[in-house]
Amino acid sequence: MSLSVLAATDVVIAAGPVLGSVGISGLTLATGLLLLLGLRGSDRVSLDRDKAGGFGIAFGTLAVAAGDLWGSVVKGISEVPTSLIQGGGMGNIGMGGIALALTILTFFPKWKRLIWPALLGISAGVIYGQAGGIWGIGVGLVLKLASIVGAL
C-alpha cells in the first residue's frame, strides 16, 4: 500500500463522523422531533405536504433500523394503511404494490392536515425496507446518510 493511501485513510479515520457518535436511535429521535415540531407549527421548521411525507419516510426508515421501541411503534403505525390497502379484496397486491400505493397517497392528494402525509410517509418508510427492489434504494440511501453523520 502506498504512503498516500495510508495518509488519506488516516485523515478519514481522524475526521470521524460529522455528528460524533449520535447513534441510530439519536438520529431517529432528532428526525421525529423535527417532524413533530413541523406538524405543530414551529417557526423554524416549515413543512408542506412533500416535506412532511419526506420526513415521515426518513423517520420510519431510521426507526426500523433503530429497532426496539422505535421499530415497534412505526411497524404498528404502518399496519393500519397496509391492511386497508391489502385487505380490499383486490387480489395479491404484494409489498411493492403497497409501497407504490403508500407513496401515491403520501405525495399526490391535497391534504388539508399535514399529519396524514406524515403518517403515510412513516408507513411507506417501513414498507420500503420490506418491499425490496427500487424501494430498497431509498432505504439504503437514508441509512448511508445516517452512517455519514455518525449514526451507524
C-alpha distance (Angstrom), angle and dihedral (degrees) to the residues before:
residue distance angle dihedral
M1 . . .
S2 3.79 . .
L3 3.77 124.2 .
S4 3.82 92.5 -116.7
V5 3.83 91.8 56.6
L6 3.80 90.8 50.0
A7 3.82 91.2 49.0
A8 3.79 92.4 49.2
T9 3.81 90.9 49.2
D10 3.80 91.1 49.6
V11 3.80 90.9 51.7
V12 3.81 92.3 51.0
I13 3.81 92.3 47.3
A14 3.81 91.4 47.7
A15 3.81 92.7 48.8
G16 3.80 92.7 55.0
P17 3.78 124.3 -178.6
V18 3.78 119.8 -28.3
L19 3.83 97.6 -114.8
G20 3.79 98.9 31.4
S21 3.78 116.4 -122.1
V22 3.78 98.3 -23.2
G23 3.80 92.6 150.1
I24 3.79 127.7 -145.5
S25 3.82 91.9 -86.6
G26 3.80 90.4 52.2
L27 3.78 91.5 51.0
T28 3.81 89.8 47.0
L29 3.81 89.6 52.0
A30 3.81 91.4 49.6
T31 3.81 92.6 48.7
G32 3.80 91.4 47.5
L33 3.80 91.7 49.2
L34 3.80 92.0 50.4
L35 3.80 90.1 49.1
L36 3.81 92.4 47.9
L37 3.82 93.3 46.4
G38 3.79 90.9 48.8
L39 3.79 91.8 50.0
R40 3.80 91.0 48.9
G41 3.81 91.7 52.7
S42 3.79 107.1 -102.1
D43 3.79 117.0 -175.8
R44 3.83 88.7 -135.7
V45 3.82 99.3 46.7
S46 3.78 112.9 52.2
L47 3.80 115.1 -174.0
D48 3.76 132.7 -170.9
R49 3.81 126.1 178.8
D50 3.80 94.5 -81.7
K51 3.80 95.3 46.6
A52 3.81 91.9 46.0
G53 3.81 89.6 51.5
G54 3.80 92.0 45.6
F55 3.80 93.2 49.0
G56 3.80 88.5 46.9
I57 3.81 92.0 52.7
A58 3.81 91.8 47.7
F59 3.81 91.8 47.1
G60 3.81 92.9 47.9
T61 3.80 92.5 48.2
L62 3.81 93.7 47.5
A63 3.81 92.9 44.2
V64 3.81 92.0 54.5
A65 3.81 89.3 48.9
A66 3.81 90.8 48.5
G67 3.81 91.4 52.3
D68 3.81 121.8 -175.4
L69 3.81 113.6 79.7
W70 3.81 92.4 -16.3
G71 3.79 92.1 59.3
S72 3.79 93.7 44.4
V73 3.81 93.3 51.9
V74 3.80 96.5 49.1
K75 3.80 92.8 42.8
G76 3.81 87.6 54.0
I77 3.80 90.6 49.8
S78 3.81 91.4 49.7
E79 3.80 94.4 50.9
V80 3.82 93.6 70.1
P81 3.83 100.6 59.8
T82 3.80 91.4 32.7
S83 3.79 92.2 56.3
L84 3.81 91.1 45.7
I85 3.81 91.5 52.6
Q86 3.80 95.6 41.3
G87 3.78 97.5 40.0
G88 3.78 96.8 57.0
G89 3.80 95.0 100.6
M90 3.80 91.3 -114.1
G91 3.79 96.1 129.6
N92 3.79 128.1 -107.0
I93 3.79 104.5 -20.2
G94 3.82 95.5 172.1
M95 3.78 129.1 -151.3
G96 3.82 92.5 -78.0
G97 3.79 89.8 54.9
I98 3.78 91.0 49.2
A99 3.82 90.1 49.4
L100 3.81 89.7 50.8
A101 3.83 92.5 47.6
L102 3.82 92.1 48.7
T103 3.80 90.9 49.4
I104 3.80 91.3 51.0
L105 3.81 91.8 46.8
T106 3.80 91.2 48.0
F107 3.79 99.5 49.8
F108 3.82 110.3 22.5
P109 3.83 111.1 51.7
K110 3.80 119.1 78.0
W111 3.80 98.3 -115.8
K112 3.81 116.7 -161.5
R113 3.81 91.6 -159.6
L114 3.80 120.8 46.1
I115 3.81 92.9 -146.4
W116 3.83 90.1 81.0
P117 3.80 98.7 57.3
A118 3.82 88.2 42.1
L119 3.82 93.0 53.6
L120 3.80 92.6 42.1
G121 3.82 88.6 48.7
I122 3.80 90.7 52.1
S123 3.80 88.6 50.9
A124 3.79 91.1 48.0
G125 3.82 91.2 50.7
V126 3.80 89.6 55.5
I127 3.80 94.5 45.5
Y128 3.82 95.3 45.6
G129 3.79 90.6 66.5
Q130 3.80 91.2 50.9
A131 3.81 96.4 43.2
G132 3.80 97.1 58.3
G133 3.79 119.9 -170.1
I134 3.78 116.4 79.9
W135 3.81 89.2 -14.6
G136 3.80 89.7 64.7
I137 3.81 90.2 59.4
G138 3.81 90.4 66.9
V139 3.80 90.9 48.3
G140 3.79 90.2 49.7
L141 3.81 90.7 49.6
V142 3.82 93.6 51.1
L143 3.81 91.3 47.5
K144 3.82 91.7 46.8
L145 3.79 90.3 52.3
A146 3.81 88.6 48.6
S147 3.79 90.2 54.2
I148 3.80 90.9 49.8
V149 3.80 92.6 55.6
G150 3.79 92.1 46.1
A151 3.77 105.7 -97.2
L152 3.80 99.1 117.7
